[in-house]
Amino acid sequence: MTDVTTISEARCFDGIQGFYSHASKACNGTMRFAVYRPPQALAGERVPVVTYLSGLTCTEENFVIKAGAQRMAGELGLMLVAPDTSPRGQNLPGEDESYDLGTGAGFYLDATKEPWSRAYNMYSYVVDELPTALAAAFPAGDLGRQGIFGHSMGGHGALTIHLKHKEVYRSVSAFSPISAPMRCPWGEKAFTNYLGADRETWRAYDASELVRERPSRAKILIDQGSADEFLEVQLKPDLLVEACEEAGQHFELRMQPGYDHSYYFIQSFVSDHLHHHAEALKG
């Protein structure tokens, strides 16, 4: 059994918002995560589990504090899970020199290049270790009904993890995802350092490539702000749209006029995303 340590818990919309930690082999140390248990779970019901992956520089706190998602999650009966975005304190060369590599920038992949491969294995952490911890500590969470969503780097992670594990993560959505990391500066920097120079290996972590090979039956919901400063250079949703259309993937890209890359944007549409997941995971 995975030992989960409670850091803090607080009553929130008749549920409980908590922060927790546990030992991670994949990330070579202690990892923190957040869980919102809705009132239905506290009453003994088994409820769907929806995991949110945050973006660059974030921790497990950003979504919990800034998105305002708990009210609707409580009404819909969804357990919300938010892991950290990377290992912490590994003391690797270059780990804390920039915001887009190392600490806070795990990119939800398993690194294959030294020294990053010693700890930067967020893909295995999210897919394998975190659900094991949830099953041990939060039995009200129905891991047979899971969804996944995220923002920016986390949107990239949610899309790729869903496409690789569509039988597990039955619903998926994203805010401002890095849609084609092989073809943007953020992704090229991360993939070169974590995975090496062979671009063929990068395809396993690029949603625009994966969807061509393994489209899912789920509807991919994407919200993107038209005033997002990263839209054209880093996010490139047009490349994902092109790939989805070629693959016959069911999707909806909603360009939201005037919205930027911030959590004000996420606050504005998070209820839509939670309804999207609740509908797909009901029953």
C-alpha positions in Angstrom: 0.0 0.0 0.0 1.2 3.5 -0.8 1.6 5.7 2.3 -0.1 9.1 1.8 0.6 11.9 4.2 -2.0 14.6 4.8 -0.5 18.1 4.7 -3.8 20.0 5.1 -7.5 19.7 4.7 -10.3 22.2 4.6 -14.1 22.2 4.1 -15.0 23.5 0.7 -18.6 23.6 -0.8 -19.6 20.8 1.5 -16.7 18.7 0.4 -13.0 18.6 1.4 -10.1 20.2 -0.3 -6.9 18.5 0.7 -3.1 18.6 0.0 -1.1 15.4 0.4 2.3 13.9 -0.2 3.8 10.5 -0.8 7.1 8.8 -1.9 7.6 8.5 -5.6 10.1 6.1 -7.2 9.5 7.6 -10.7 10.4 11.1 -9.5 13.1 10.0 -7.0 11.6 11.7 -3.9 8.5 13.1 -2.3 5.7 14.3 -4.5 2.8 16.5 -3.5 -0.7 16.5 -4.9 -4.2 17.9 -4.2 -7.5 16.2 -4.0 -11.0 17.7 -3.8 -13.5 15.2 -2.5 -17.1 16.3 -3.3 -19.9 15.9 -0.8 -21.1 12.7 -2.6 -17.8 11.0 -1.9 -18.0 12.0 1.8 -21.5 10.5 1.9 -20.1 7.1 0.7 -20.8 7.3 -3.0 -18.2 6.3 -5.5 -17.5 9.2 -7.8 -15.6 9.8 -11.1 -12.0 11.0 -10.8 -10.8 13.9 -13.1 -7.1 14.8 -13.0 -5.9 18.3 -13.9 -2.4 18.9 -15.1 -0.9 22.3 -14.6 1.4 24.3 -16.8 4.9 25.7 -16.7 6.1 27.0 -13.3 3.0 25.7 -11.5 2.6 23.4 -8.5 -0.3 21.4 -7.2 -1.7 24.6 -5.7 -2.3 26.8 -8.8 -5.5 25.1 -10.1 -6.9 24.5 -6.6 -6.5 28.1 -5.5 -7.1 30.0 -8.8 -9.5 28.1 -11.0 -12.6 28.1 -8.8 -13.5 24.6 -9.8 -14.7 23.1 -6.5 -18.2 24.6 -6.5 -19.1 22.9 -9.8 -17.2 19.7 -8.9 -19.2 19.5 -5.8 -22.5 19.9 -7.6 -21.5 17.4 -10.3 -20.0 14.9 -7.9 -16.5 14.9 -9.3 -13.3 14.1 -7.4 -10.6 16.5 -8.7 -6.9 15.6 -8.5 -4.0 18.0 -9.2 -0.5 16.7 -9.1 2.7 18.8 -9.0 4.3 19.6 -12.4 7.8 18.1 -11.8 10.1 16.5 -9.2 11.6 19.0 -6.7 15.1 19.5 -5.3 17.0 16.9 -7.4 20.1 19.2 -7.6 20.6 18.4 -11.3 22.7 20.7 -13.5 20.5 23.3 -15.1 17.4 22.2 -13.1 16.7 25.7 -11.8 18.3 28.0 -14.5 15.1 28.7 -16.5 11.3 28.5 -16.1 10.8 26.1 -19.1 13.2 23.3 -18.1 13.7 21.4 -14.9 11.8 22.4 -11.8 8.1 23.1 -12.7 8.6 21.9 -16.2 8.3 18.2 -16.3 6.4 18.1 -19.5 4.5 14.9 -18.5 7.1 12.6 -20.2 9.6 10.0 -19.1 13.1 11.4 -19.6 15.5 9.0 -21.3 18.6 11.3 -21.2 20.9 11.7 -18.3 20.8 13.3 -15.8 17.0 14.0 -16.2 16.1 10.3 -16.5 17.0 9.9 -12.8 13.8 11.7 -11.7 12.0 13.5 -14.5 9.4 10.8 -15.2 6.1 12.6 -14.8 4.4 10.4 -17.4 4.9 7.3 -15.3 4.1 9.2 -12.2 0.7 10.5 -13.4 -0.3 7.2 -15.2 1.0 4.7 -12.6 2.0 6.0 -9.3 -0.6 8.6 -8.6 -3.6 6.3 -9.3 -2.0 3.8 -7.0 -1.9 6.4 -4.2 -5.4 7.5 -4.9 -6.7 3.9 -4.8 -5.1 3.4 -1.4 -6.1 6.7 0.2 -9.3 7.7 -1.5 -11.4 4.6 -2.1 -14.5 6.8 -3.0 -12.7 7.7 -6.2 -13.9 5.4 -9.0 -10.8 4.8 -11.1 -12.9 3.0 -13.6 -14.4 6.4 -14.5 -11.4 8.7 -15.1 -11.0 11.9 -17.1 -8.0 14.2 -17.6 -7.6 17.8 -18.5 -5.0 20.6 -18.2 -3.6 23.9 -19.2 -0.7 24.8 -21.5 2.0 22.3 -20.8 -0.6 20.4 -18.8 -3.0 20.5 -21.8 -0.2 18.8 -23.8 0.1 16.2 -21.0 -3.6 15.6 -20.8 -4.0 15.1 -24.6 -1.1 12.8 -24.9 -1.9 10.7 -21.9 -5.5 10.4 -23.0 -4.5 9.3 -26.5 -2.2 6.6 -25.1 -4.6 5.4 -22.4 -8.1 6.2 -23.8 -9.5 3.1 -22.2 -8.5 4.5 -18.8 -9.0 8.3 -19.3 -12.3 8.2 -20.9 -12.8 12.0 -21.2 -10.3 14.7 -22.1 -10.2 18.5 -22.4 -7.6 21.2 -22.5 -7.1 24.9 -22.0 -4.5 26.5 -24.3 -2.6 23.3 -24.9 0.9 23.1 -26.3 -0.6 21.3 -29.3 2.5 20.5 -31.3 5.5 20.5 -29.0 7.8 19.1 -31.7 7.3 22.3 -33.6 7.5 25.0 -30.9 10.4 26.5 -28.8 9.1 25.2 -25.5 8.7 21.7 -26.7 11.9 21.6 -28.7 13.9 22.7 -25.7 12.3 20.2 -23.3 12.4 17.3 -25.7 16.0 17.9 -26.7 17.1 17.9 -23.0 14.8 15.2 -21.7 14.7 12.8 -24.7 17.8 13.6 -26.8 18.3 14.7 -30.4 16.5 12.0 -32.2 13.2 13.7 -33.1 11.6 10.4 -34.0 11.4 9.6 -30.2 9.6 12.9 -29.6 6.5 11.8 -31.5 5.3 9.7 -28.5 4.7 13.0 -26.6 3.2 15.1 -29.3 -0.6 15.2 -29.5 -0.6 16.3 -33.1 1.4 13.2 -34.0 -0.3 10.8 -31.7 -3.8 11.6 -32.8 -2.9 10.6 -36.4 -1.8 7.2 -35.1 -4.3 6.4 -32.4 -7.4 8.6 -32.5 -9.9 8.1 -29.7 -13.7 7.8 -29.6 -13.9 10.6 -27.0 -14.7 14.2 -27.9 -11.6 16.4 -27.3 -12.8 19.8 -26.0 -10.2 22.7 -26.3 -10.6 26.3 -25.2 -8.1 28.8 -26.5 -8.0 32.5 -25.9 -7.6 34.7 -29.0 -5.5 37.2 -27.1 -3.1 34.6 -25.7 0.4 35.9 -26.0 1.8 32.4 -26.7 -0.8 31.4 -29.3 1.1 31.6 -32.6 4.7 30.7 -31.5 4.1 28.1 -28.7 0.6 26.7 -28.8 -0.3 26.2 -32.5 -3.8 24.8 -32.2 -4.2 24.9 -35.9 -1.7 22.0 -36.2 -3.8 19.9 -33.8 -7.0 20.8 -35.7 -5.4 19.7 -39.0 -4.3 16.4 -37.4 -7.7 15.7 -35.8 -9.4 16.4 -39.1 -7.1 14.0 -40.9 -7.5 11.3 -38.3 -11.3 11.6 -38.0 -10.9 12.6 -34.3 -14.1 14.2 -32.8 -13.1 17.5 -31.3 -14.3 21.0 -30.6 -11.9 24.0 -30.6 -13.5 27.1 -29.1 -11.6 30.3 -29.8 -12.6 32.6 -27.0 -12.4 36.3 -28.1 -10.2 38.5 -25.9 -9.0 35.9 -23.4 -5.4 35.5 -22.5 -3.3 32.6 -21.1 -4.1 33.3 -17.4 -6.2 31.6 -14.8 -8.9 34.3 -15.4 -9.4 32.5 -18.7 -9.6 29.1 -16.9 -12.0 30.4 -14.3 -14.3 31.6 -17.1 -14.7 28.2 -18.7 -13.8 25.6 -16.1 -17.5 24.8 -15.5 -18.0 23.9 -19.1 -15.0 21.5 -18.9 -16.3 19.9 -15.7 -19.7 19.4 -17.3 -18.0 17.9 -20.3 -16.2 15.3 -18.1 -19.3 14.6 -15.9 -21.4 13.8 -19.0 -18.8 11.4 -20.4 -18.2 9.7 -17.1 -21.7 9.3 -15.8 -23.1 5.8 -15.1 
